[in-house]
């Protein structure tokens, strides 16, 4: 019995050894050597470990039987270069090295014929891609090299001569590729579904053979230098769901048969040189969710487009074109519409009453048109419960500011965060209903004809961090409450509208996020008087303070040194007196400063940002001195001292001149008196 048990033990031990040996040898030696060569050319993080004998157990490596089939190491902080030996992994089907720090050119060695997916995105690769790289990639399905620094032409060889007949996805976006997209290149990928090459320097027209790739679902070529027309042949790509050709130099009209693209969900043609009118067939793109045509030269009646057929629309931007006519009532049937921008056109008439039913509308920009009846517009739009952004600047003209009688029972705009009515020449006072808008962060009433005092209640608006009342007829003192605006004292960005559905212009700059706006208080070019409130110094989050061209008097408050984040401080064109507080030199972010045309005196402080300001910041103050004005304070001071000494000397000489005269008079008087007495006694 014992020998049999012992024999079974030996047999199990032998089998165990054989299994262990098989495990150790399960990784193909050629694959292991290739991976080690790759490893030696990169700098992995300390936690990276490829030391075990079996490469199939290494981090990011997968095998089928004994051959390496996957190498997936995204986001591992790898640096270095890719060596040609990767091509020796003859069974490799999946390669993902995205989101690392790899650099240098791609090796000229061809990808293995087994490869199906290559993702090298978000690294620092450079140089051109050698056509031989795809020579054997007959099974390639997806190739992604986005967010690198590749140069030269697009590697059209990837699709030539049927080298990759299975290819479905190409992503070359955010590189430095240049030159035209060659005919016979991309068009050779007969199964291509996604083509992305945005944010490069591609030029020329869209290649004609691209319109023959009927499988395409996405064409994304924005932010290039493409030119010429969009061929009407694009209507053949009936599977398209995304067409992004914005920020190029495309010309001519929108293709008249674009309505055949019934699956199209996103059409972004903004910022080109497109002309003509809206093709009526555009209304047949019934799947559209995003329609962006801003910054072109498209015109004609905006009502040409029947929006009632575009019920799925979520964002529409026709801004900066030449559209005319009334705001179409058919828009009101777009129940999912959340963002609408018709700014910078030639629209007339009034806001249609049916817009009160647009409960999804969050972003509305009608600025720079020729609309009328601002009171009616606000009464309608207050029913848009979700409205967060409302741009109506330079939209109405010479009407009365909507007062409390017009909106006495204001129960709308409770989610409004941006309200602009600037440049409308509105007349009247600042109504008290505005202060009830608890979520408003940006309020622009500039360039109107508003008179009266600034309501102190504006200082109680809990979310307000941009207040622009420039160029009105406001009078009285600047309320101290403005210096207590909560959102300019404590950061409440948790409730900020972090991203806007559509961009907008602010001080000639385009913004996509609200929290990127410079926070500011602008009350310049009014008739405000009194002292500058010391409470303004509490606004430590403010970036811009403009008090220019008013009638402020008194000295500059030393407390303004508390504006620790201020970048522009303008107090020019007032009647300020006294010296410039030296504490203002502590404002390390101050890049623009002006106290020109006041009645300030003394030496201009030196140190900090004050050493960078030009003389124009201080001109118009004849009593100021300092190096900037090339007006010496010492010579001015010595002249004053000399004048004082002369006055003192004159006083002293007159006093000493009086002393001898007095003594002589006294002595003479005494001598005469004694003589007289003696004579009498004698």
C-alpha positions in Angstrom: 0.0 0.0 0.0 2.8 2.4 0.9 4.6 2.0 -2.4 1.4 2.8 -4.3 0.8 5.9 -2.2 4.3 7.0 -2.7 4.0 6.4 -6.4 0.9 8.6 -6.6 2.7 11.3 -4.7 5.6 11.3 -7.1 3.1 11.4 -10.1 1.3 14.4 -8.7 4.6 16.2 -8.0 5.8 15.5 -11.5 2.5 16.8 -13.0 2.8 19.9 -10.8 6.3 20.6 -12.0 5.2 20.1 -15.6 2.3 22.5 -15.1 4.5 25.0 -13.5 7.0 24.8 -16.3 4.2 25.2 -18.8 3.0 28.3 -16.9 6.5 29.8 -16.9 6.9 29.1 -20.6 3.3 30.1 -21.6 4.5 33.5 -22.9 5.9 33.3 -26.4 9.6 34.2 -26.2 9.6 36.4 -29.3 6.6 38.4 -27.9 8.3 38.6 -24.5 11.5 40.0 -26.1 9.6 42.5 -28.1 7.8 43.7 -25.0 11.0 44.0 -23.1 12.5 46.0 -25.9 9.5 48.3 -25.7 9.9 48.5 -21.9 13.5 49.5 -22.2 12.6 52.6 -24.3 10.0 54.0 -21.9 10.2 55.4 -18.4 7.3 53.8 -16.5 6.2 54.9 -13.0 7.7 53.1 -10.0 4.6 51.0 -9.5 4.9 49.5 -13.0 6.2 45.9 -12.8 7.1 43.7 -15.8 9.5 41.4 -13.9 7.7 38.1 -13.8 8.8 35.4 -16.3 5.3 35.1 -17.9 4.6 38.2 -19.9 1.0 37.3 -20.2 0.6 38.3 -16.5 2.2 41.7 -17.0 0.2 44.8 -16.4 -1.7 45.8 -19.5 -0.9 42.6 -21.4 -3.4 40.0 -22.5 -2.7 36.8 -24.4 -4.6 34.1 -26.3 -2.8 30.9 -25.6 0.8 31.9 -25.6 0.6 34.9 -27.9 0.2 38.6 -26.9 -3.0 40.0 -28.4 -3.6 43.2 -26.4 -1.3 45.9 -25.0 -3.4 48.4 -23.1 -1.6 51.0 -20.9 -3.7 54.2 -21.1 -3.0 56.9 -18.5 0.1 55.3 -17.0 2.4 58.4 -17.2 4.6 56.5 -19.6 7.3 58.6 -21.4 9.8 57.7 -24.1 9.4 56.5 -27.6 7.8 53.5 -29.4 10.4 51.2 -30.9 9.8 49.3 -34.2 9.8 46.0 -32.3 6.1 46.5 -31.5 5.5 45.4 -35.1 7.0 42.0 -34.2 4.0 41.3 -32.0 2.5 39.4 -34.9 -0.8 38.5 -33.0 -1.4 41.9 -31.5 -5.0 43.1 -32.2 -5.4 45.9 -29.7 -2.9 48.7 -28.9 -3.9 51.5 -26.5 -1.2 53.8 -25.2 -3.4 56.9 -24.9 -3.1 59.6 -22.3 0.6 59.2 -21.6 3.7 61.3 -22.3 5.2 59.3 -25.2 7.0 61.3 -27.8 8.9 61.2 -31.0 7.8 60.0 -34.4 6.0 56.7 -35.0 8.4 53.9 -36.2 8.5 53.3 -39.9 7.9 49.6 -39.4 4.5 48.4 -40.5 1.7 47.5 -38.0 1.2 43.8 -37.7 -1.5 42.4 -40.0 -3.4 41.2 -36.9 -4.0 44.8 -35.6 -7.5 46.0 -35.3 -7.5 48.9 -32.9 -4.7 51.5 -32.4 -5.2 54.3 -29.9 -2.2 56.6 -29.4 -4.2 59.7 -28.5 -3.2 62.4 -26.0 0.5 62.0 -26.1 3.3 64.1 -27.5 4.1 62.3 -30.7 5.4 64.4 -33.6 6.7 64.2 -37.1 4.8 62.8 -40.1 3.2 59.4 -40.3 5.0 57.2 -42.8 2.6 55.5 -45.3 4.5 52.2 -44.7 3.0 52.2 -41.2 -0.3 50.9 -42.6 1.2 48.6 -45.3 0.0 45.4 -43.6 -2.9 46.8 -41.6 -5.6 44.9 -43.5 -7.7 44.2 -40.4 -7.5 47.7 -39.0 -10.9 49.0 -37.7 -10.0 52.0 -35.6 -7.1 54.4 -35.7 -6.9 57.3 -33.2 -3.9 59.7 -32.9 -5.8 62.8 -31.7 -4.2 65.3 -29.4 -0.6 65.0 -30.5 1.8 67.1 -32.6 1.9 65.2 -35.8 2.8 67.2 -38.9 2.7 66.9 -42.7 -0.3 65.7 -44.7 -3.0 63.4 -43.5 -1.8 59.8 -44.0 -4.2 59.0 -46.8 -2.3 55.8 -47.5 -4.4 54.3 -44.8 -7.3 54.1 -47.2 -5.4 53.7 -50.6 -5.4 50.5 -52.6 -7.8 48.9 -50.2 -5.1 48.5 -47.5 -7.6 48.8 -44.7 -11.0 47.7 -46.1 -12.5 47.2 -42.7 -11.6 50.6 -41.3 -14.5 52.3 -39.5 -13.0 55.1 -37.4 -10.2 57.6 -38.1 -9.4 60.4 -35.6 -6.6 62.8 -36.6 -8.0 65.8 -34.6 -5.9 68.3 -32.6 -2.6 67.9 -34.3 -0.6 70.0 -36.8 -1.5 68.2 -40.0 -1.5 70.5 -43.0 -2.2 70.6 -46.8 -5.2 69.4 -48.7 -7.2 66.2 -48.1 -6.1 64.3 -51.2 -8.5 62.7 -53.6 -8.3 58.9 -53.6 -7.3 58.9 -49.9 -10.2 58.9 -47.4 -12.6 58.0 -50.2 -10.9 54.6 -50.4 -12.2 53.6 -46.9 -15.5 52.2 -48.1 -16.6 51.2 -44.6 -15.6 54.3 -42.8 -18.1 55.6 -40.3 -16.3 58.3 -38.3 -13.8 60.8 -39.8 -12.4 63.4 -37.4 -9.6 65.8 -38.3 -10.5 69.0 -36.6 -8.1 71.6 -35.1 -5.4 71.1 -37.7 -4.2 73.3 -40.6 -5.8 71.4 -43.4 -6.6 73.5 -46.5 -8.3 73.2 -49.9 -11.8 71.9 -50.5 -13.6 68.8 -49.4 -12.4 65.9 -51.6 -15.2 64.8 -54.0 -14.6 61.1 -53.3 -15.7 61.6 -49.6 -19.3 61.9 -50.8 -19.1 58.4 -52.1 -18.5 56.8 -48.6 -22.1 56.1 -47.9 -21.3 54.5 -44.5 -20.2 57.8 -43.0 -22.1 58.7 -39.8 -19.8 61.6 -38.7 -17.6 64.1 -40.5 -15.8 66.4 -38.1 -13.3 68.8 -39.7 -13.7 72.1 -37.7 -11.0 74.6 -37.0 -9.0 74.2 -40.2 -8.4 76.3 -43.3 -10.8 74.5 -45.6 -12.3 76.5 -48.5 -14.7 76.3 -51.4 -18.3 75.2 -51.4 -20.0 72.2 -49.7 -21.1 70.1 -52.7 -24.8 69.2 -53.0 -23.5 65.6 -53.3 -23.3 65.6 -49.5 -27.0 64.8 -49.6 -26.0 61.3 -50.6 -24.5 60.6 -47.2 -27.9 59.7 -45.7 -26.4 58.0 -42.7 -24.8 61.2 -41.4 -25.7 62.1 -37.9 -22.9 64.7 -37.3 -21.6 67.2 -39.7 -19.1 69.6 -38.2 -17.4 72.0 -40.6 -17.3 75.1 -38.5 -14.4 77.6 -38.2 -13.2 77.2 -41.8 -13.3 79.4 -44.9 -16.2 77.5 -46.7 -18.1 79.6 -49.2 -21.3 79.5 -51.3 -24.7 78.4 -50.1 -25.9 75.6 -47.8 -26.5 72.7 -50.2 -30.1 72.9 -51.4 -30.8 69.2 -50.9 -29.4 69.0 -47.4 -32.9 67.9 -46.4 -32.1 64.3 -47.6 -30.0 64.0 -44.4 -32.9 62.9 -42.3 -30.7 61.2 -39.7 -28.6 64.4 -39.1 -28.6 65.4 -35.5 -25.8 68.0 -35.4 -25.2 70.5 -38.1 -22.4 73.0 -37.3 -21.4 75.3 -40.1 -20.8 78.4 -38.1 -17.9 80.8 -38.6 -17.4 80.4 -42.3 -18.1 82.6 -45.3 -21.4 81.0 -46.3 -23.9 83.1 -48.2 -27.4 82.9 -49.7 -30.5 82.0 -47.8 -31.8 79.1 -45.8 -32.7 76.2 -48.0 -36.4 75.2 -47.3 -35.4 71.5 -47.3 -33.4 72.1 -44.1 -36.8 71.6 -42.4 -36.8 68.0 -43.5 -33.8 67.3 -41.3 -36.3 66.2 -38.7 -33.7 64.6 -36.4 -31.8 67.8 -35.9 -30.9 68.7 -32.3 -28.1 71.2 -32.9 -28.2 73.8 -35.7 -25.4 76.3 -35.5 -25.0 78.8 -38.4 -23.6 81.9 -36.6 -20.9 84.1 -38.1 -21.7 83.8 -41.8 -23.3 86.0 -44.4 -26.6 84.1 -44.7 -29.6 86.4 -45.1 -33.2 86.5 -46.3 -36.4 86.0 -44.3 -35.8 83.9 -41.3 -39.4 82.6 -41.5 -38.3 80.7 -44.7 -37.4 77.9 -42.4 -40.4 76.0 -40.9 -39.3 75.2 -37.4 -42.4 73.2 -36.7 -40.9 70.3 -38.5 -37.8 70.4 -36.3 -39.4 69.4 -33.1 -36.3 67.8 -31.6 -34.2 71.0 -31.8 -32.3 71.8 -28.6 -29.9 74.5 -29.7 -30.2 77.1 -32.5 -27.7 79.8 -33.3 -28.2 82.1 -36.3 -26.3 85.0 -34.7 -24.1 87.4 -36.7 -25.8 87.0 -40.0 -28.2 89.1 -42.1 -31.5 87.5 -41.4 -34.6 89.8 -41.6 -38.2 89.6 -40.7 -40.1 88.7 -37.6 -39.2 86.0 -35.1 -41.1 83.0 -36.5 -43.9 81.8 -34.3 -43.1 78.2 -35.5 -40.2 78.3 -33.1 -42.7 77.9 -30.3 -43.4 74.4 -31.4 -39.8 73.3 -30.6 -40.7 72.2 -27.1 -37.2 70.9 -26.4 -35.4 74.1 -27.4 -33.1 75.2 -24.6 -30.8 77.6 -26.4 -31.8 80.2 -29.0 -29.5 82.9 -30.4 -30.7 85.4 -33.1 -28.3 88.2 -32.0 -26.7 90.6 -34.6 -29.2 90.3 -37.3 -31.9 92.6 -38.7 -35.0 91.2 -37.1 -38.0 93.4 -36.5 -41.3 93.3 -34.7 -42.1 92.0 -31.2 -41.3 88.8 -29.3 -44.2 86.5 -30.2 -46.6 85.8 -27.3 -46.3 82.0 -27.9 -42.8 82.0 -26.6 -44.3 82.0 -23.1 -44.9 78.3 -23.6 -41.2 77.5 -24.2 -40.6 75.9 -20.8 -37.3 74.4 -21.8 -35.8 77.6 -22.9 -32.7 78.4 -20.8 -30.6 80.7 -23.1 -32.1 83.5 -25.2 -30.1 86.1 -27.0 -31.8 88.7 -29.2 -29.3 91.5 -28.9 -28.5 93.8 -31.7 -31.8 93.6 -33.7 -34.6 96.1 -34.2 -37.3 94.8 -32.0 -39.9 96.8 -30.1 -42.0 96.7 -26.9 -39.5 95.8 -24.2 -42.3 95.7 -21.6 -44.2 93.2 -23.6 -41.1 91.0 -24.2 -40.4 90.8 -20.5 -44.0 90.0 -19.6 -43.9 87.1 -22.1 -40.5 85.8 -21.3 -41.1 85.8 -17.5 -43.2 82.7 -18.1 -40.2 80.7 -19.4 -39.6 79.1 -16.0 -36.2 77.7 -16.9 -34.7 80.9 -18.4 -31.2 81.5 -17.1 -29.6 83.8 -19.7 -31.4 86.7 -21.4 -29.5 89.0 -23.7 -31.6 92.0 -25.0 -28.8 94.6 -25.4 -29.2 97.1 -28.3 -32.4 95.4 -29.2 -35.0 98.0 -28.3 -34.6 101.7 -28.8 -35.9 104.8 -27.0 -38.5 103.1 -24.9 -39.3 103.4 -21.2 -37.5 101.3 -18.7 -40.0 98.6 -17.5 -41.0 100.0 -14.1 -42.7 98.4 -11.1 -46.2 99.1 -12.5 -45.4 97.1 -15.6 -44.0 94.1 -13.7 -45.7 94.7 -10.3 -46.5 91.1 -9.7 -43.2 89.8 -10.9 -43.1 86.0 -10.2 -40.9 85.0 -13.1 -37.2 85.0 -13.9 -36.6 83.1 -10.7 -33.8 81.2 -12.4 -32.3 84.1 -14.4 -28.6 84.5 -14.0 -27.7 87.0 -16.8 -29.8 90.0 -17.7 -28.6 92.5 -20.2 -30.5 95.6 -21.4 -27.6 97.7 -22.3 -27.4 100.2 -25.2 -31.2 100.5 -25.7 -31.5 104.2 -24.7 -34.2 103.2 -22.2 -35.6 106.0 -20.1 -36.6 106.0 -16.5 -35.3 104.8 -13.2 -33.8 101.5 -12.1 -36.9 99.6 -11.1 -37.0 97.8 -7.7 -38.1 94.5 -9.3 -34.6 94.0 -10.5 -33.3 93.6 -7.0 -35.7 90.7 -6.5 -33.9 88.6 -9.0 -32.0 86.6 -6.4 -30.0 84.4 -8.8 -28.9 87.1 -11.2 -25.1 87.2 -11.5 -24.6 89.6 -14.4 -26.7 92.8 -14.7 -26.0 95.2 -17.6 -28.0 98.4 -17.9 -25.2 100.4 -19.5 -25.6 103.0 -22.2 -29.2 104.0 -21.5 -30.8 107.2 -20.3 -31.5 106.0 -16.8 -31.7 108.8 -14.2 -32.1 109.1 -10.5 -30.2 107.3 -7.7 -28.8 103.8 -7.6 -31.1 101.8 -5.4 -29.3 100.5 -2.3 -31.2 97.3 -2.7 -28.9 96.3 -5.6 -26.2 95.7 -3.0 -28.4 93.0 -1.4 -28.6 90.8 -4.5 -26.9 87.7 -3.2 -25.5 86.3 -6.5 -24.5 89.5 -8.4 -20.9 89.8 -9.4 -21.0 91.9 -12.5 -22.8 95.2 -12.3 -22.6 97.5 -15.3 -24.4 100.9 -15.1 -22.0 102.8 -17.3 -23.1 105.8 -19.4 -26.4 106.8 -17.9 -27.6 109.9 -16.0 -27.5 108.4 -12.5 -26.9 110.9 -9.7 -26.5 111.0 -5.9 -24.0 109.0 -4.0 -22.8 105.5 -4.8 -24.6 103.4 -2.2 -22.4 101.9 0.5 -24.4 98.7 0.1 -22.7 98.1 -3.3 -19.5 97.5 -1.3 -21.3 94.6 0.5 -22.3 92.5 -2.6 -22.0 89.0 -1.2 -20.7 87.3 -4.4 -17.8 89.8 -4.6 -16.8 89.1 -1.0 -17.2 85.4 -0.7 -16.9 82.9 -3.5 -20.2 81.2 -4.2 -19.2 79.5 -7.4 -20.8 76.3 -6.4 -24.1 77.7 -7.7 -22.5 79.2 -10.9 -23.8 78.5 -14.3 -20.6 76.7 -15.2 -21.3 76.2 -18.9 -23.4 78.1 -21.3 -25.3 76.3 -24.1 -24.1 79.0 -26.6 -21.2 81.4 -26.4 -21.7 85.2 -25.9 -19.6 88.3 -26.3 -18.5 90.3 -23.3 -16.2 93.3 -23.7 -15.5 92.1 -27.2 -14.3 88.7 -26.0 -16.2 85.4 -26.5 -17.1 83.4 -23.4 -18.5 79.9 -23.0 -18.5 79.8 -19.2 -20.0 82.2 -16.8 -17.5 81.8 -14.1 -14.7 82.9 -16.5 -16.3 86.4 -16.7 -14.2 89.2 -15.0 -16.2 90.3 -11.9 -16.7 94.0 -11.8 -18.5 97.1 -10.7 -18.8 99.7 -13.5 -20.6 103.0 -12.8 -18.5 105.3 -15.0 -19.8 108.2 -17.1 -22.7 109.2 -14.8 -23.3 112.1 -12.4 -22.5 110.4 -9.2 -21.2 112.6 -6.4 -20.0 112.4 -2.8 -17.1 110.3 -1.4 -16.1 107.0 -2.8 -17.5 104.5 -0.3 -14.7 102.9 1.8 -16.9 99.8 1.8 -15.8 99.1 -1.8 -12.6 97.8 -0.3 -14.4 94.8 1.0 -14.9 93.4 -2.6 -11.9 91.2 -2.5 -13.1 89.1 -5.5 -13.7 92.0 -7.9 -11.5 92.3 -11.0 -12.7 95.6 -12.4 -13.8 98.8 -10.7 -14.7 101.7 -12.9 -15.7 105.0 -11.3 -14.5 107.3 -14.1 -16.1 110.6 -15.2 -18.4 111.3 -12.3 -18.3 114.0 -9.6 -16.8 112.1 -6.8 -15.0 114.2 -4.2 -12.8 113.7 -1.1 -9.8 111.5 -0.9 -9.2 108.0 -2.3 -10.1 105.6 0.5 -7.1 103.7 1.9 -9.5 100.7 2.3 -9.3 100.1 -1.5 -6.1 98.2 -0.8 -8.5 95.4 0.2 -9.3 94.8 -3.5 -6.8 92.0 -3.5 -7.9 90.6 -6.9 -8.5 93.8 -8.8 -6.9 94.1 -12.2 -8.4 97.4 -13.4 -9.1 100.4 -11.2 -10.2 103.6 -12.8 -11.1 106.7 -10.9 -10.2 109.3 -13.6 -12.3 112.3 -14.4 -13.6 113.2 -10.9 -12.8 115.8 -8.2 -10.7 113.7 -5.9 -8.2 115.4 -3.6 -5.4 114.4 -1.2 -2.7 111.9 -1.9 -2.7 108.5 -3.6 -2.6 106.0 -0.8 0.6 104.1 -0.7 -1.2 101.0 0.4 -2.5 100.6 -3.2 1.0 99.4 -4.2 0.1 96.1 -2.5 -2.4 95.3 -5.2 -0.3 92.8 -7.0 -2.8 92.0 -9.8 -3.4 95.6 -10.7 -2.5 96.0 -14.4 -4.5 99.1 -15.3 -4.8 102.1 -13.1 -5.9 105.7 -13.7 -6.6 108.7 -11.5 -6.1 111.2 -14.3 -7.9 114.5 -14.3 -8.5 115.0 -10.6 -7.0 117.3 -8.0 -4.6 115.0 -6.3 -1.3 116.1 -4.8 1.9 114.7 -3.4 4.3 112.1 -4.7 3.1 109.2 -6.8 3.8 106.0 -4.8 6.5 103.7 -6.1 6.8 99.9 -5.7 4.7 97.0 -6.9 2.6 97.5 -10.0 2.9 101.3 -9.7 6.3 101.1 -11.3 4.6 99.9 -14.6 1.9 102.5 -15.0 2.4 105.2 -17.7 2.2 109.0 -17.2 -1.3 109.0 -18.7 -2.6 107.3 -15.6 -1.8 110.4 -13.5 -2.0 113.3 -16.0 -4.3 116.2 -15.2 -3.2 116.5 -11.6 -0.9 119.5 -11.5 -0.1 119.0 -7.8 1.1 115.4 -8.3 4.8 114.8 -8.7 7.1 111.8 -9.2 9.3 110.0 -11.6 6.5 109.0 -13.9 5.5 112.6 -14.6 9.1 113.7 -14.8 8.2 116.3 -12.1 10.7 116.2 -9.2 9.1 116.2 -5.8 12.3 117.3 -4.1 12.6 120.5 -6.2 9.0 121.3 -5.5 9.6 120.7 -1.8 12.8 122.8 -1.7 11.0 125.7 -3.4 8.3 125.5 -0.7 11.0 125.4 2.0 12.8 128.4 0.5 9.6 130.4 0.4 9.0 129.5 4.1 12.5 130.5 5.1 12.1 133.8 3.3 8.8 134.4 5.1 10.5 133.6 8.4 13.5 135.8 7.7 11.2 138.7 6.8 9.4 138.2 10.1 12.6 138.0 12.0 14.2 141.1 10.4 11.1 143.1 11.0 11.1 142.1 14.7 14.8 142.8 15.1 14.4 146.1 13.3 11.8 147.0 15.8 14.0 146.3 18.9 16.7 149.0 18.4 14.0 151.5 17.5 12.1 150.7 20.7 15.2 150.8 22.8 16.3 154.2 21.4 12.9 155.6 21.9 12.8 154.3 25.5 16.3 155.7 26.3 15.5 159.1 24.8 12.3 159.3 26.7 14.0 158.3 29.9 16.8 160.9 29.5 14.3 163.7 28.8 12.2 162.7 31.8 15.2 162.7 34.1 16.4 166.1 32.9 13.0 167.6 33.4 12.7 166.3 36.9 16.2 167.6 37.8 15.3 171.0 36.4 12.1 171.1 38.4 13.8 170.0 41.6 16.5 172.4 40.9 
